Amino acid sequence: MSLKIYWERITDKHSQKAKDQLNRLFEKTEKPDVIGKIVITDLSFGKQAPSIQIIQISDPDPTILGTQSSNGIEARVKFAYHGNAYFMLETELIVNQPTPKFIVFPIRIKVSSPNISGIASVIYDEDKVCFCLLPNQNGNGNNSSNSNNNSGTGSANTTSDNTCTDILKDLKIETQMGDTSQQVLMNLGKLETFIVEQLQEMLKKHLVYPNRITIPIKDHL
């Protein structure tokens, strides 16, 4: 069963919250000394909504929720997004020889056109919503643990190392070096690879099972 998503209801307020969250995550990121502070300056969720298909409804999986629940409900969904969302970031490429910060190149990077798909768990409990991404280990849109479970309540699997790569399939990255009046398009492979790897690591640390995000419902009423 497919769901209709009213993507147009996302406002600048939601974009600002997402931008602030990304900035907090990048602040905690360990970087090579040749890369300066990373700041997200602009973010848009785009105009295209993801497609979502419900593949299972059951009682909440306690391994995801963290506890047993008799009043909640869990939906396992297949999602896919290949839209025009993007974010802009600014950083610096630093040359530390012969002295620290001997040369500093300002860098602007646009990350856009994400191609994302996978399986997710969405749990509605009495006072909260839990969300996490699940590994797809048997390639048919279901977790392997679900296929052998006759009770209708599947258990989440342990995340494989390539889960984040499987979910985040592609990105478009455009890099500009120099000030705004003298921008030069560059192919800075190592820097761009670092950004992609950090995005994959953020997915793994915050969204991929056994990690999850929990949103208190009362805070959003």
MARSETI-978536 format. One record per atom (N, C-alpha, C): atom name; x, y, z. Coordinates in steps of 0.05 Angstrom, whole numbers. Atoms other than C-alpha are relative to their C-alpha. Example, Ala and Ser with C-alpha at 12.3 -4.5 7.8 and 13.67 -1.06 7.14 Angstrom:
<pts>
 atom   east  north     up
    N     18    -24      0
   CA    246    -90    156
    C     18     24      0
    N    -16    -24     -1
   CA    273    -21    143
    C    -15     22     14
</pts>
This chain:
<pts>
 atom   east  north     up
    N     17    -24      0
   CA      0      0      0
    C     18     25      0
    N    -16    -25      2
   CA     29     67    -22
    C    -13     22     17
    N     10    -23    -16
   CA     22    131     19
    C      4     26    -15
    N     -3    -27     11
   CA     11    202     -4
    C     13     18     20
    N    -14    -17    -18
   CA     59    251     27
    C     -4     29     -9
    N      4    -28      6
   CA     42    325     30
    C     26     15      4
    N    -27    -11     -2
   CA    114    347     17
    C      0     31      0
    N      1    -29      2
   CA     92    419      3
    C     -5     13     27
    N      4    -11    -27
   CA     76    427     77
    C     26      4     15
    N    -26     -6    -12
   CA    150    427     93
    C      6     30     -4
    N     -5    -29      1
   CA    168    499    110
    C     29      7      5
    N    -27     -9     -5
   CA    230    541    118
    C      9     -6     29
    N     -6      6    -28
   CA    225    527    193
    C     12    -28      2
    N    -11     28      0
   CA    236    452    180
    C     28     -1    -13
    N    -26     -1     13
   CA    294    468    133
    C     21     11     19
    N    -19    -13    -19
   CA    326    512    186
    C      8    -20     22
    N     -6     20    -21
   CA    320    456    239
    C     19    -21    -11
    N    -18     20     12
   CA    352    406    191
    C     28     11     -3
    N    -26    -13      4
   CA    408    455    175
    C     15      3     26
    N    -12     -2    -26
   CA    421    468    249
    C     10    -27     10
    N     -8     26     -9
   CA    423    394    263
    C     25    -10    -15
    N    -24      7     15
   CA    473    381    207
    C     24     15      9
    N    -23    -16    -10
   CA    517    437    232
    C     10    -11     26
    N     -9     11    -25
   CA    518    407    301
    C     15    -26     -4
    N    -13     26      5
   CA    537    339    272
    C     28      5    -12
    N    -26     -6     12
   CA    593    369    229
    C     19     12     20
    N    -18    -11    -21
   CA    620    406    290
    C     14    -22     15
    N    -11     22    -15
   CA    632    339    323
    C     17    -19    -17
    N    -15     17     18
   CA    665    309    262
    C     30      5      1
    N    -29     -3      1
   CA    739    295    264
    C      9      3    -29
    N     -8     -7     27
   CA    772    326    203
    C     30      0     -2
    N    -29     -4      5
   CA    841    324    172
    C      7     30      5
    N     -7    -27     -6
   CA    880    387    190
    C      1     18    -25
    N      0    -16     24
   CA    877    409    117
    C    -28      9     -7
    N     28     -8      5
   CA    801    418    121
    C     -9     18     24
    N      9    -19    -21
   CA    773    478    160
    C    -28     -7     10
    N     27      4    -11
   CA    707    485    196
    C    -20     -2    -23
    N     20      5     20
   CA    648    459    156
    C    -26     12     10
    N     25    -14     -8
   CA    585    502    158
    C    -21     -3    -23
    N     23      2     19
   CA    518    487    124
    C    -12     28     -2
    N     10    -27      3
   CA    495    554     95
    C    -28      1    -12
    N     27      1     12
   CA    432    533     58
    C     -9    -29     -3
    N     11     28      2
   CA    386    472     55
    C    -28      2    -10
    N     27      2     10
   CA    324    454     17
    C     -8    -29     -3
    N     10     27      3
   CA    281    391     19
    C    -10     -5    -29
    N      9      3     28
   CA    262    404    -54
    C    -30     -2     -3
    N     29      1      6
   CA    194    398    -87
    C    -11    -28     -4
    N      9     27      5
   CA    192    323    -99
    C     -1    -16     26
    N      4     17    -24
   CA    165    277    -45
    C     12    -28     -4
    N     -8     28      3
   CA    194    208    -31
    C    -24    -18     -4
    N     21     20      2
   CA    153    147    -49
    C      3    -19     24
    N      0     17    -23
   CA    133    104     10
    C    -21    -21     -3
    N     18     23      2
   CA    101     35      9
    C      1    -16     25
    N      1     17    -24
   CA     78     -2     71
    C      2    -29     -8
    N     -4     29      6
   CA    103    -74     70
    C     -8    -17     24
    N      8     16    -23
   CA     83    -95    141
    C    -10     18     22
    N      9    -14    -24
   CA     43    -71    201
    C     -2    -20     22
    N     -1     20    -21
   CA     52   -104    268
    C      2     15     27
    N     -6    -11    -26
   CA     61    -94    343
    C     29     10     -1
    N    -27    -11      1
   CA    124    -53    357
    C     22    -20      7
    N    -23     17     -6
   CA    190    -90    355
    C     15     12     25
    N    -12    -11    -24
   CA    218    -82    426
    C     30      5     -2
    N    -29     -5      4
   CA    290    -85    401
    C      4     27    -13
    N     -2    -27     11
   CA    277    -20    363
    C    -11     20     20
    N     13    -19    -18
   CA    230     14    412
    C     15      2     27
    N    -14      0    -26
   CA    273     -5    472
    C    -15    -11     23
    N     17     11    -21
   CA    215    -33    511
    C    -24    -13    -13
    N     25     11     10
   CA    151    -73    504
    C    -21     21      0
    N     23    -19      2
   CA     89    -34    483
    C    -25    -15     -8
    N     26     13      7
   CA     17    -58    483
    C    -18     19    -14
    N     18    -20     13
   CA    -12      6    454
    C     11     12    -25
    N    -13    -12     24
   CA     37     22    398
    C     -6    -16    -25
    N      2     14     26
   CA     39      2    325
    C     25      7    -16
    N    -24     -4     16
   CA     98     -7    278
    C     -7     -5    -30
    N      2      4     28
   CA    100      1    203
    C     27     -4    -12
    N    -24      3     16
   CA    156    -27    161
    C     -7     10    -28
    N      6    -13     26
   CA    160     14     97
    C     24     -2    -18
    N    -20     -2     20
   CA    198     13     33
    C     -1     29    -11
    N      0    -28      8
   CA    220     84     14
    C     21      4    -22
    N    -19     -7     22
   CA    255    115    -46
    C     -3     30     -5
    N     -1    -29      6
   CA    276    187    -60
    C     22      6    -20
    N    -20    -10     19
   CA    310    215   -121
    C    -10     27    -11
    N     12    -26      6
   CA    290    288   -120
    C     21     22     -2
    N    -17    -24      3
   CA    319    358   -121
    C      7     13     26
    N    -10    -11    -25
   CA    336    367    -48
    C     30      6     -2
    N    -28     -8      1
   CA    403    400    -35
    C      8     14     26
    N    -10    -18    -20
   CA    447    433     16
    C     27     12     -9
    N    -25    -14      7
   CA    505    483      9
    C     17      0     26
    N    -18     -2    -23
   CA    566    481     54
    C     24     16     -8
    N    -25    -15      4
   CA    627    525     62
    C     21    -11     19
    N    -23      9    -16
   CA    695    504     87
    C     25     13    -11
    N    -26    -11     10
   CA    769    518     75
    C     19    -24     -5
    N    -22     19      5
   CA    825    478     44
    C     26     14      9
    N    -22    -14    -13
   CA    887    494     85
    C     27    -13     -7
    N    -27      9      4
   CA    960    489     67
    C     16      8     25
    N    -14     -5    -26
   CA   1000    483    132
    C     30      0     -2
    N    -29     -1      4
   CA   1070    487    102
    C      7     26    -15
    N    -19      6    -21
   CA   1117    521    115
    C     -9      7     28
    N     11     -7    -26
   CA   1074    548    172
    C    -29     -7      1
    N     29      6     -1
   CA   1004    532    198
    C    -17     22    -15
    N     18    -18     16
   CA    950    562    152
    C     15     19    -17
    N    -17    -16     18
   CA   1003    587    104
    C    -17     10    -24
    N     18     -7     21
   CA    951    586     48
    C    -27    -12      7
    N     28      9     -5
   CA    875    582     57
    C    -17      5    -24
    N     17     -3     23
   CA    829    568     -1
    C    -29     -3      9
    N     29      4     -7
   CA    754    581     12
    C    -13    -18    -20
    N     13     21     16
   CA    711    524    -14
    C    -30      2      5
    N     29      3     -2
   CA    636    521    -29
    C     -7    -25    -15
    N      8     26     11
   CA    604    454    -42
    C    -31     -2      0
    N     29      6      2
   CA    533    439    -66
    C     -4    -30     -2
    N      6     28      0
   CA    508    370    -49
    C    -30     -3     -7
    N     28      0     10
   CA    444    354    -88
    C     -7    -26    -13
    N     11     23     14
   CA    401    303   -124
    C      6    -27     13
    N     -5     26    -13
   CA    406    248    -71
    C    -17    -22    -11
    N     15     25      8
   CA    386    178    -92
    C      1    -18     24
    N      1     15    -25
   CA    363    143    -29
    C    -23    -20     -1
    N     22     19     -2
   CA    323     80    -19
    C      8    -21     21
    N     -5     20    -19
   CA    315     25     32
    C    -25     -8     15
    N     22      8    -18
   CA    272     -4     88
    C      2     15     26
    N      0    -15    -26
   CA    252     35    150
    C    -22    -11     18
    N     20      6    -20
   CA    214     22    214
    C    -10     26     12
    N     13    -23    -12
   CA    165     74    239
    C    -18    -10     22
    N     16      9    -23
   CA    136     62    309
    C    -14     23     13
    N     16    -20    -14
   CA     79    103    337
    C     -7    -12     27
    N      7      9    -27
   CA     76     94    412
    C    -17     21     14
    N     18    -18    -13
   CA     34    129    464
    C      9     29      1
    N    -10    -27     -4
   CA     79    189    473
    C     23      7    -18
    N    -23     -5     17
   CA    131    184    418
    C     -2    -15    -26
    N     -4     13     25
   CA    150    165    348
    C     29     -8     -3
    N    -27      9      4
   CA    212    123    334
    C      4     -7    -29
    N     -6      5     29
   CA    245    118    266
    C     29    -11     -2
    N    -27      9      7
   CA    305     78    241
    C      0    -14    -27
    N     -4     14     25
   CA    332     49    177
    C     10    -28      5
    N     -6     28     -4
   CA    339    -26    170
    C     16    -11    -23
    N    -14     13     22
   CA    387    -69    130
    C    -18    -17    -16
    N     15     17     18
   CA    358   -104     70
    C     18    -22     -9
    N    -20     21      3
   CA    395   -170     71
    C     -8    -21    -21
    N      7     22     19
   CA    355   -214     24
    C     -9     11    -27
    N      4    -12     26
   CA    343   -164    -33
    C    -28      0    -10
    N     28      1     10
   CA    267   -172    -37
    C    -18     19     14
    N     17    -21    -13
   CA    245   -112      4
    C     -8     -8     28
    N      6      8    -27
   CA    238   -152     69
    C     25     -8     15
    N    -23     10    -15
   CA    286   -166    125
    C     -2    -30      3
    N      0     29      0
   CA    307   -238    129
    C    -13    -11     25
    N     13     10    -25
   CA    283   -244    201
    C    -30      0     -2
    N     29     -2      3
   CA    213   -224    179
    C    -11    -24    -15
    N     10     21     17
   CA    208   -279    128
    C     -5    -26     15
    N      3     24    -15
   CA    213   -333    181
    C    -17      4     25
    N     15     -7    -25
   CA    168   -299    232
    C    -30     -2     -7
    N     28      4      6
   CA     96   -324    231
    C    -19     16     17
    N     17    -15    -18
   CA     71   -279    286
    C     -8     28    -11
    N      6    -27     12
   CA     71   -216    242
    C     17     21     13
    N    -17    -19    -13
   CA    122   -182    287
    C     29     -7     -6
    N    -27      6      8
   CA    191   -181    255
    C     20     13     19
    N    -21    -11    -16
   CA    256   -168    291
    C     21     12    -18
    N    -20    -14     16
   CA    308   -120    266
    C     26    -16      0
    N    -25     14      2
   CA    374   -149    241
    C     23     18      7
    N    -24    -16     -5
   CA    444   -127    258
    C      9     12    -26
    N     -7    -15     24
   CA    469    -75    209
    C     25    -10    -12
    N    -24      8     14
   CA    518    -97    157
    C     17     25     -6
    N    -18    -22      4
   CA    579    -53    141
    C     -8     17    -24
    N      6    -14     24
   CA    552    -34     72
    C    -28     11      0
    N     28     -9      0
   CA    482    -14     95
    C     -2     29     -8
    N      2    -28      7
   CA    495     61     90
    C      5      5    -29
    N     -5     -2     28
   CA    524     54     21
    C    -24     -9    -16
    N     24     10     14
   CA    463     13      0
    C    -23     20      1
    N     21    -19     -2
   CA    416     67     26
    C      5     25    -15
    N     -8    -24     14
   CA    453    128      0
    C     15     -8    -25
    N    -11     12     24
   CA    464    105    -71
    C     15     20    -17
    N    -13    -20     18
   CA    484    170   -106
    C     -5     28     10
    N      2    -28     -5
   CA    496    244    -97
    C     13     16    -22
    N    -14    -18     18
   CA    514    302   -142
    C     15     20     17
    N    -17    -18    -15
   CA    571    344   -116
    C     13     20    -19
    N    -12    -21     15
   CA    592    411   -145
    C     17     17     19
    N    -19    -14    -17
   CA    654    445   -116
    C     10     25    -13
    N    -11    -25     10
   CA    676    517   -124
    C     22      9     20
    N    -22    -10    -16
   CA    743    543   -100
    C      5     30     -6
    N     -5    -28      3
   CA    758    617    -88
    C    -22     17     11
    N     20    -18    -10
   CA    719    678    -68
    C    -23      2    -19
    N     24      0     16
   CA    650    693    -95
    C      3     15    -27
    N     -4    -15     25
   CA    677    741   -149
    C     18    -14    -19
    N    -19     14     17
   CA    729    692   -175
    C     -2    -30      4
    N      5     29     -5
   CA    698    623   -168
    C     12    -16    -23
    N    -11     19     19
   CA    734    566   -202
    C    -11    -27      6
    N     10     27     -4
   CA    701    499   -212
    C     23    -19      3
    N    -22     18     -5
   CA    746    445   -184
    C    -10    -28      5
    N      5     27     -7
   CA    747    370   -178
    C     18     -8     23
    N    -15      6    -24
   CA    771    361   -107
    C     -9    -27     11
    N     10     27     -6
   CA    763    286   -102
    C      2     -8     29
    N     -4      8    -28
   CA    791    276    -32
    C    -20     14     18
    N     19    -15    -16
   CA    748    331     -2
    C    -28    -10     -5
    N     27      9      6
   CA    685    308    -38
    C     -5    -28     12
    N      2     27    -12
   CA    698    236    -16
    C     -4      2     30
    N      3     -4    -29
   CA    706    260     56
    C    -28      8      7
    N     28     -9     -6
   CA    638    295     54
    C    -19    -23     -3
    N     18     23      3
   CA    603    233     26
    C      4    -20     22
    N     -5     19    -21
   CA    637    188     77
    C    -12     10     27
    N     11    -11    -24
   CA    615    235    133
    C    -30     -2      0
    N     29      3      2
   CA    543    234    109
    C     -8    -29      5
    N      6     28     -5
   CA    544    158    108
    C      4     -7     29
    N     -5      5    -28
   CA    574    157    177
    C    -22     12     18
    N     22    -12    -15
   CA    520    204    203
    C    -25    -18     -1
    N     22     19      3
   CA    467    157    175
    C      3    -24     19
    N     -6     24    -16
   CA    500     98    210
    C     -3      6     30
    N     -1     -6    -28
   CA    509    133    277
    C    -27      9     11
    N     24    -12    -11
   CA    440    165    282
    C    -26    -13    -10
    N     25     10     12
   CA    390    129    237
    C     -1    -30     -6
    N      0     28      7
   CA    412     58    222
    C     -1    -17     25
    N      2     18    -22
   CA    391      3    270
    C     27    -12      7
    N     17     -3    -23
   CA    408     -7    327
    C     -4     29      9
    N      5    -27     -7
   CA    409     69    328
    C    -28      9    -11
    N     26     -9      8
   CA    344    108    320
    C     -3     29      9
    N      8    -26    -11
   CA    313    177    328
    C    -27     -3     13
    N     25      0    -15
   CA    257    187    378
    C    -11     28      2
    N     13    -27     -1
   CA    209    246    373
    C    -23     -1     19
    N     23     -1    -19
   CA    164    261    433
    C    -23     13    -14
    N     24    -11     14
   CA     94    271    405
    C    -10     25     13
    N     12    -23    -13
   CA     73    321    458
    C     15     26     -7
    N    -15    -23      7
   CA    129    368    435
    C     -8     11    -28
    N      6     -8     27
   CA     98    372    366
    C    -30      3     -4
    N     29     -4      2
   CA     24    379    381
    C     -7     29     -2
</pts>
